[in-house]
Each structure stands twice: as structure tokens, then as C-alpha cells.
Amino acid sequence: MDSPHFDSLSLDELWIFHQQVTARLKQKILVQKAQLEERLHRIGQAENATQSDRKRRPYPPVRPKYRNPKNPAETWSGRGRLPRWLQPQLRGGRKLDDFLIEQVSAQKR
């Protein structure tokens, strides 16, 4: 609309027009939001379907590489976070190689 038309409206008429425009905008936004959410839902279903179709390749078991000399049942493969038993040992100045399983078994001989 052109601005000369707005200039001829009273304050009350402009306020009513503002409320109508606001209501119409809210309505259109809600419709578009619902359409977008539906599309996102369909995309999510499609992604889930393709992910479930793909099989992960089997990984071989990871053998332990390090052993706690104080408790031989506690081992660590070297992957992931440091185990609790190893952290204080390393802070104390020992090297990771000191805990290699071959090293531990060689020390016992």
C-alpha cells in the first residue's frame, strides 16, 4: 500500500490495521513453522531409515596393552581416557612404557 493512504487514516484506524497485520503475520508464521517442522520430521525419518540400513563393520577386539602391577586384573588398551590407577603413577614420574604388559611379565621372570 502507498503511504498517502496511511496518512489519511486516524490513529485508531492505524492501530486496528496494525492489529490485523500482526494477527495475519502470526497466522502465516505458524503455518510456515508447521510446514518446516513436518519437513524436518520427514528428513529425520529418512536419516534414521538410512542409518539403520547401514551395518557397522565388525571391529576386532582390542587387546589390553597396559597392566596395573599392583592389581593385574586392571588393564587398559591404550584407547580412551586414562584409567584411575594409571593417572597417579604418571604424575609420580613413571612412564607409560613402564606399564606395558610385555614389560610387566618380563619383570616377573
Backbone bond lengths (Angstrom), bond angles and torsions (degrees), N, CA, C in turn:
res aa  C-N    CA-C-N  psi(-1)  N-CA   C-N-CA  omega(-1)  CA-C   N-CA-C  phi
1 M - - - 1.451 - - 1.522 110.03 -
2 D 1.287 115.25 155.09 1.458 119.04 -179.40 1.523 110.78 -89.34
3 S 1.303 116.92 152.87 1.465 121.09 -176.50 1.523 114.40 -69.61
4 P 1.341 122.47 -27.07 1.475 119.38 176.97 1.526 111.06 -59.28
5 H 1.320 117.07 -32.64 1.460 119.72 178.18 1.530 110.29 -64.60
6 F 1.325 117.23 -40.96 1.464 120.96 179.19 1.524 111.05 -67.11
7 D 1.297 116.76 -33.78 1.459 120.51 179.90 1.521 111.66 -64.30
8 S 1.330 117.05 -27.90 1.463 119.90 -177.88 1.532 112.32 -84.25
9 L 1.345 118.10 -10.10 1.467 120.75 -178.84 1.518 110.76 -84.68
10 S 1.320 114.65 149.19 1.464 119.57 176.87 1.532 108.69 -79.19
11 L 1.317 116.19 170.71 1.456 121.24 179.19 1.526 110.73 -61.07
12 D 1.328 116.99 -41.69 1.469 120.35 178.93 1.524 111.06 -64.42
13 E 1.326 117.02 -41.62 1.465 120.25 179.28 1.543 110.90 -65.48
14 L 1.336 116.44 -39.06 1.462 120.46 177.48 1.527 111.06 -64.51
15 W 1.339 115.59 -39.96 1.465 119.88 -179.94 1.537 110.60 -65.21
16 I 1.312 116.60 -42.17 1.472 120.76 177.37 1.528 109.85 -62.55
17 F 1.322 115.84 -43.19 1.464 120.25 178.67 1.534 110.10 -62.08
18 H 1.332 116.64 -42.18 1.466 121.59 177.85 1.530 110.54 -59.25
19 Q 1.317 117.25 -44.70 1.470 121.01 179.90 1.530 111.14 -64.28
20 Q 1.320 117.14 -39.35 1.460 120.62 178.72 1.540 110.87 -65.35
21 V 1.326 115.78 -43.69 1.472 119.92 179.43 1.523 109.91 -63.91
22 T 1.316 117.14 -43.37 1.457 121.49 -179.95 1.531 110.65 -61.82
23 A 1.321 116.71 -45.15 1.464 120.53 178.97 1.521 111.22 -62.49
24 R 1.311 116.37 -42.82 1.472 120.99 179.67 1.526 111.30 -65.08
25 L 1.346 116.79 -40.99 1.467 120.84 177.37 1.532 111.08 -63.32
26 K 1.328 116.77 -43.31 1.466 119.87 178.58 1.519 110.83 -60.13
27 Q 1.316 116.24 -42.08 1.460 121.59 -179.65 1.537 110.38 -62.76
28 K 1.328 116.82 -47.07 1.469 120.84 -179.38 1.528 110.92 -65.26
29 I 1.325 116.93 -39.92 1.463 120.48 179.04 1.527 110.43 -63.42
30 L 1.328 117.49 -42.63 1.465 120.27 178.75 1.523 111.71 -62.81
31 V 1.332 116.75 -39.72 1.467 120.13 178.64 1.527 109.95 -64.68
32 Q 1.329 116.90 -45.96 1.467 119.72 180.00 1.523 111.38 -65.33
33 K 1.324 116.84 -38.24 1.456 120.53 178.78 1.525 110.24 -62.88
34 A 1.318 117.17 -43.50 1.463 120.93 178.58 1.528 110.75 -62.35
35 Q 1.337 116.77 -40.52 1.466 120.18 178.12 1.529 111.04 -64.27
36 L 1.321 116.96 -43.22 1.464 120.59 179.08 1.525 111.42 -64.89
37 E 1.327 116.99 -41.57 1.461 119.74 178.84 1.526 111.19 -63.78
38 E 1.323 116.49 -37.73 1.467 120.33 177.01 1.524 110.49 -64.26
39 R 1.327 116.44 -43.03 1.469 119.87 178.33 1.525 110.61 -63.51
40 L 1.332 117.25 -43.43 1.460 120.67 178.17 1.522 110.86 -62.26
41 H 1.311 116.53 -38.99 1.462 120.86 178.48 1.531 110.28 -62.81
42 R 1.335 116.68 -44.29 1.470 120.68 178.74 1.526 110.90 -64.96
43 I 1.335 116.76 -40.30 1.462 120.26 178.38 1.522 109.51 -63.63
44 G 1.318 117.02 -42.83 1.469 121.11 178.82 1.512 111.71 -61.63
45 Q 1.326 117.38 -40.35 1.459 120.27 178.08 1.519 110.39 -66.01
46 A 1.327 116.82 -39.15 1.462 120.04 179.85 1.525 110.49 -66.16
47 E 1.330 117.23 -40.41 1.470 120.44 178.43 1.510 110.87 -65.08
48 N 1.335 117.39 -42.22 1.459 120.72 179.43 1.513 110.75 -63.47
49 A 1.322 116.91 -37.81 1.460 120.32 -179.65 1.519 110.42 -66.63
50 T 1.333 117.35 -42.25 1.459 119.03 -178.93 1.522 110.99 -71.63
51 Q 1.322 117.98 -32.96 1.459 120.12 178.40 1.519 111.20 -68.91
52 S 1.313 117.07 -37.39 1.460 118.75 -179.83 1.521 111.13 -74.01
53 D 1.347 117.70 -23.25 1.457 120.64 177.39 1.520 111.33 -72.56
54 R 1.325 116.48 -33.37 1.460 120.32 -179.20 1.514 109.77 -77.68
55 K 1.297 116.08 135.31 1.462 121.45 176.34 1.525 108.10 -102.31
56 R 1.307 115.36 140.58 1.457 119.48 174.44 1.513 108.53 -77.59
57 R 1.300 114.97 141.83 1.454 116.62 178.38 1.524 108.43 -74.06
58 P 1.296 117.15 144.51 1.472 119.03 -178.69 1.529 110.42 -71.22
59 Y 1.293 115.58 135.67 1.455 121.10 177.72 1.517 108.52 -101.88
60 P 1.317 116.67 142.83 1.463 118.06 177.63 1.525 109.52 -69.55
61 P 1.304 117.57 153.12 1.460 118.80 178.41 1.526 110.18 -64.14
62 V 1.324 115.37 144.26 1.458 120.71 -179.30 1.525 108.09 -93.25
63 R 1.303 114.78 121.02 1.459 119.36 -179.05 1.527 109.99 -79.22
64 P 1.319 116.84 150.01 1.464 118.56 178.31 1.522 110.84 -68.15
65 K 1.310 115.61 143.25 1.452 121.72 -178.17 1.534 111.45 -111.05
66 Y 1.325 115.61 -27.18 1.457 121.26 -177.14 1.524 109.69 -124.52
67 R 1.346 115.55 148.12 1.463 120.30 -179.76 1.518 109.18 -134.97
68 N 1.330 115.21 143.68 1.453 122.09 175.25 1.524 107.83 -76.92
69 P 1.343 118.80 117.96 1.461 119.27 -178.74 1.534 113.13 -66.67
70 K 1.324 116.96 -25.66 1.471 119.83 179.41 1.517 111.94 -79.02
71 N 1.326 117.50 -27.08 1.466 122.37 178.69 1.530 107.53 -141.14
72 P 1.335 118.40 93.09 1.470 121.30 -175.04 1.530 114.52 -60.90
73 A 1.320 117.38 -14.40 1.465 119.66 178.29 1.530 111.06 -73.92
74 E 1.336 117.55 -19.88 1.463 121.71 179.98 1.526 108.91 -90.02
75 T 1.313 114.74 115.46 1.459 120.56 179.69 1.525 109.10 -128.95
76 W 1.337 114.38 167.87 1.461 120.34 179.11 1.514 107.83 -147.73
77 S 1.329 116.38 137.82 1.462 121.41 -177.52 1.529 112.45 -81.66
78 G 1.310 117.61 -13.59 1.455 120.69 -176.35 1.514 112.14 95.24
79 R 1.313 116.17 0.76 1.462 121.34 178.63 1.522 109.52 -107.98
80 G 1.314 115.81 148.76 1.458 119.81 177.12 1.518 111.76 79.88
81 R 1.322 114.56 -161.07 1.464 120.71 -176.95 1.519 111.31 -70.28
82 L 1.321 114.55 152.96 1.461 119.69 175.14 1.518 109.25 -65.31
83 P 1.311 118.76 136.80 1.462 119.80 177.35 1.533 110.98 -70.09
84 R 1.312 115.21 159.39 1.471 120.36 -177.20 1.521 112.25 -62.06
85 W 1.299 117.36 -35.82 1.462 119.51 -178.35 1.526 112.36 -69.90
86 L 1.318 118.20 -22.22 1.456 121.83 -175.76 1.530 112.48 -90.01
87 Q 1.302 117.74 -30.67 1.472 120.76 -175.50 1.530 113.33 -58.05
88 P 1.330 119.57 -50.67 1.475 117.80 -179.40 1.530 112.61 -66.08
89 Q 1.325 117.05 -30.63 1.459 120.10 179.28 1.531 110.56 -64.64
90 L 1.327 116.38 -42.95 1.465 120.42 -179.88 1.526 110.80 -69.56
91 R 1.333 116.52 -37.37 1.475 119.46 176.80 1.525 110.65 -65.70
92 G 1.321 116.12 -29.67 1.459 120.99 179.83 1.516 113.58 -76.58
93 G 1.310 118.40 -3.84 1.454 120.68 175.20 1.511 114.74 110.52
94 R 1.304 118.35 -6.97 1.469 119.26 178.81 1.516 109.69 -74.84
95 K 1.305 115.68 157.35 1.462 122.71 -179.71 1.523 109.34 -98.28
96 L 1.321 115.46 154.18 1.466 121.30 178.98 1.527 110.54 -60.65
97 D 1.325 116.26 -35.21 1.464 119.82 179.90 1.530 112.65 -63.26
98 D 1.339 117.04 -21.46 1.471 120.22 178.66 1.527 111.73 -64.95
99 F 1.328 116.61 -18.68 1.461 120.27 -174.58 1.525 113.05 -107.11
100 L 1.333 116.85 6.47 1.458 119.53 177.12 1.521 109.70 -57.96
101 I 1.291 117.11 140.80 1.465 120.75 -176.63 1.526 110.23 -61.45
102 E 1.323 119.23 -38.89 1.458 120.74 177.90 1.530 110.50 -62.85
103 Q 1.343 116.36 -38.73 1.458 121.35 179.30 1.526 110.89 -64.93
104 V 1.316 116.66 -44.62 1.461 121.14 -177.39 1.513 109.59 -64.50
105 S 1.351 117.46 -44.87 1.462 119.93 -178.85 1.529 110.69 -69.46
106 A 1.357 120.12 -30.46 1.442 123.12 178.63 1.528 111.07 -70.89
107 Q 1.351 116.93 -32.29 1.463 120.70 179.72 1.520 111.05 -70.26
108 K 1.318 118.57 -29.61 1.458 122.04 -177.98 1.518 111.69 -74.57
109 R 1.336 119.54 -20.36 1.469 122.30 -176.90 1.487 113.09 -73.65
